[in-house]
Amino acid sequence: MNMLRTTTWAATALLLCLGSATPLEAAPQKDKDNRGREKQERRQQQVQERRSQQQARTWQRQRTWAPQGAWPQNRGWNQHQSPQWHTQHRSWPQRGGYGGYVIPQNRFVLQFGSQHGFRLRNRPAIVGGYPRFSYGGYQFMMVDPWPEGWGPNWYANDDVYIDYDDGYYLYNRRDPGIGIAISIVF
């Protein structure tokens, strides 16, 4: 009986040691990922708290997102395609910063970010010279051209997602290094 208790105790100790090794090894990477996500969430929440919906509307009407050299208004969908995207694209910092509405963090994590892909299905409508589409209860305006490499029907064929990095960007999973600057419109 003593031998059985000793064997059971040793087996339990061995399982506890082996079982705890895997999570401890994975923890540093997971912690690093969580810290990065938490930092982004805090930054987005701070921006949201500083900007009211009225301020966002004013920013949109004043077109402060369209500085000198920005992508011009166009009437047709194909005119929003760019063969030289890298020289014609402007990030939000290059535009003077994103001053539009910011989605509350508790809603953002449920429908937006790289883990929440979707397809537009329909070609964005041209409104006021810029393409617009709806997703997650919001209207978005594309203030950048779309790269020629995405193809003419990317909106119907490719999975995309929206993420925030000092402003909103639309990313194509097929070409994740390219983010099209987008803005929420009312």
C-alpha positions as CSV (number, residue, x, y, z in Angstrom):
1,M,0.0,0.0,0.0
2,N,2.9,2.4,0.8
3,M,4.4,1.6,-2.5
4,L,1.2,2.5,-4.3
5,R,0.9,5.9,-2.5
6,T,4.6,6.7,-3.4
7,T,4.0,5.8,-7.0
8,T,0.8,7.8,-7.2
9,W,2.5,10.8,-5.6
10,A,5.5,10.6,-7.9
11,A,3.2,10.3,-11.0
12,T,1.1,13.3,-9.9
13,A,4.3,15.3,-9.2
14,L,5.6,14.4,-12.7
15,L,2.3,15.4,-14.4
16,L,2.2,18.7,-12.6
17,C,5.8,19.5,-13.6
18,L,5.2,18.5,-17.2
19,G,1.8,20.1,-17.4
20,S,3.1,23.4,-16.2
21,A,6.1,23.6,-18.6
22,T,4.1,24.3,-21.7
23,P,2.1,27.3,-20.4
24,L,5.2,28.8,-18.8
25,E,7.1,28.6,-22.1
26,A,4.2,30.1,-24.0
27,A,3.5,32.9,-21.5
28,P,6.2,35.4,-22.5
29,Q,4.9,35.6,-26.2
30,K,1.3,35.7,-25.1
31,D,2.1,38.4,-22.5
32,K,4.0,40.4,-25.2
33,D,1.0,40.1,-27.6
34,N,-1.4,41.1,-24.9
35,R,0.7,44.1,-23.9
36,G,0.8,45.3,-27.5
37,R,-3.0,44.9,-27.8
38,E,-3.6,46.6,-24.5
39,K,-1.4,49.6,-25.5
40,Q,-3.3,50.0,-28.7
41,E,-6.6,49.7,-26.9
42,R,-5.6,52.4,-24.3
43,R,-4.4,54.7,-27.1
44,Q,-7.7,54.3,-29.0
45,Q,-9.7,54.8,-25.9
46,Q,-7.8,58.0,-25.0
47,V,-8.5,59.4,-28.5
48,Q,-12.2,58.5,-28.2
49,E,-12.5,60.3,-24.9
50,R,-11.0,63.5,-26.3
51,R,-13.2,63.7,-29.4
52,S,-17.0,64.1,-29.5
53,Q,-19.2,63.0,-32.3
54,Q,-19.8,66.7,-33.2
55,Q,-16.0,67.3,-33.4
56,A,-15.7,64.3,-35.7
57,R,-18.5,65.7,-38.0
58,T,-16.8,69.1,-38.1
59,W,-13.5,67.5,-39.0
60,Q,-15.2,65.5,-41.8
61,R,-17.0,68.6,-43.2
62,Q,-13.8,70.7,-43.2
63,R,-12.0,68.0,-45.2
64,T,-8.9,68.4,-43.1
65,W,-8.1,64.8,-44.0
66,A,-7.4,65.9,-47.6
67,P,-4.2,67.8,-47.5
68,Q,-2.2,69.1,-50.5
69,G,-1.2,66.1,-52.6
70,A,-4.0,63.8,-51.4
71,W,-5.9,61.5,-53.7
72,P,-8.4,63.6,-55.6
73,Q,-12.1,63.1,-55.8
74,N,-13.2,61.0,-58.8
75,R,-16.6,60.1,-60.3
76,G,-15.9,56.5,-61.4
77,W,-14.9,53.4,-59.5
78,N,-11.9,52.6,-61.8
79,Q,-10.5,56.1,-61.3
80,H,-9.9,55.1,-57.6
81,Q,-7.4,52.4,-58.6
82,S,-3.8,53.4,-58.4
83,P,-0.9,51.8,-60.4
84,Q,1.6,53.7,-58.2
85,W,-0.1,53.2,-54.8
86,H,3.1,53.6,-52.7
87,T,3.7,57.1,-54.0
88,Q,0.0,58.1,-54.0
89,H,-1.1,56.7,-50.6
90,R,-1.0,59.0,-47.5
91,S,-1.0,57.6,-43.9
92,W,-3.1,59.4,-41.3
93,P,0.0,61.0,-39.8
94,Q,0.9,62.4,-43.2
95,R,-2.6,63.8,-43.5
96,G,-2.2,65.7,-40.2
97,G,-3.8,63.0,-38.0
98,Y,-7.1,61.2,-37.9
99,G,-9.8,63.6,-36.5
100,G,-12.9,61.5,-37.2
101,Y,-15.1,59.4,-35.0
102,V,-13.5,56.6,-33.1
103,I,-15.4,53.4,-32.5
104,P,-15.7,52.7,-28.8
105,Q,-13.2,50.0,-27.7
106,N,-15.9,47.6,-26.4
107,R,-17.5,47.6,-29.9
108,F,-14.2,47.6,-31.8
109,V,-12.9,44.3,-30.3
110,L,-16.2,42.5,-31.2
111,Q,-16.2,43.3,-35.0
112,F,-12.9,44.9,-36.0
113,G,-9.2,44.1,-36.1
114,S,-7.3,41.5,-38.1
115,Q,-9.2,38.6,-36.4
116,H,-12.5,39.9,-37.9
117,G,-12.3,39.5,-41.7
118,F,-15.2,40.2,-44.1
119,R,-16.0,40.8,-47.7
120,L,-17.7,43.9,-49.0
121,R,-19.5,41.8,-51.6
122,N,-20.8,44.9,-53.5
123,R,-18.7,47.6,-55.1
124,P,-18.5,50.7,-52.9
125,A,-20.7,53.6,-54.0
126,I,-19.0,56.8,-55.0
127,V,-20.4,59.6,-52.8
128,G,-18.9,63.1,-53.0
129,G,-16.1,61.8,-55.2
130,Y,-14.9,59.0,-52.8
131,P,-15.9,55.3,-52.4
132,R,-18.1,54.4,-49.4
133,F,-19.1,51.1,-47.8
134,S,-20.9,49.9,-44.7
135,Y,-19.6,47.4,-42.1
136,G,-20.4,46.8,-38.5
137,G,-23.0,49.5,-38.3
138,Y,-20.7,52.2,-39.6
139,Q,-20.3,54.0,-43.0
140,F,-16.7,54.2,-44.1
141,M,-15.1,56.5,-46.8
142,M,-12.0,55.4,-48.6
143,V,-9.7,58.4,-48.8
144,D,-6.9,56.5,-50.5
145,P,-6.9,54.8,-53.8
146,W,-6.9,51.0,-54.0
147,P,-3.7,49.4,-55.3
148,E,-3.8,48.0,-58.9
149,G,-2.5,44.7,-57.5
150,W,-5.7,44.1,-55.7
151,G,-7.6,43.5,-59.0
152,P,-10.8,45.1,-60.3
153,N,-13.2,42.9,-58.1
154,W,-11.3,42.7,-54.8
155,Y,-14.3,43.9,-52.9
156,A,-16.2,40.8,-54.0
157,N,-13.4,38.2,-54.0
158,D,-11.0,39.2,-51.1
159,D,-11.3,39.0,-47.4
160,V,-10.6,42.4,-45.8
161,Y,-10.5,43.8,-42.3
162,I,-10.4,47.2,-40.6
163,D,-7.8,48.1,-38.0
164,Y,-6.8,51.2,-36.1
165,D,-3.3,52.6,-36.0
166,D,-3.5,56.4,-35.4
167,G,-6.5,56.2,-37.7
168,Y,-8.5,53.6,-39.5
169,Y,-7.2,51.5,-42.4
170,L,-8.8,48.8,-44.6
171,Y,-6.5,45.8,-45.2
172,N,-6.7,43.0,-47.7
173,R,-5.7,39.6,-46.3
174,R,-4.2,38.7,-49.6
175,D,-1.9,41.8,-49.4
176,P,-1.7,42.7,-45.6
177,G,1.1,45.1,-45.9
178,I,-1.1,47.7,-47.6
179,G,-3.6,49.7,-45.6
180,I,-6.0,52.0,-47.3
181,A,-6.8,55.1,-45.2
182,I,-10.5,55.2,-44.4
183,S,-12.7,57.4,-42.3
184,I,-16.0,56.9,-40.5
185,V,-18.7,59.2,-42.0
186,F,-22.1,60.2,-40.7
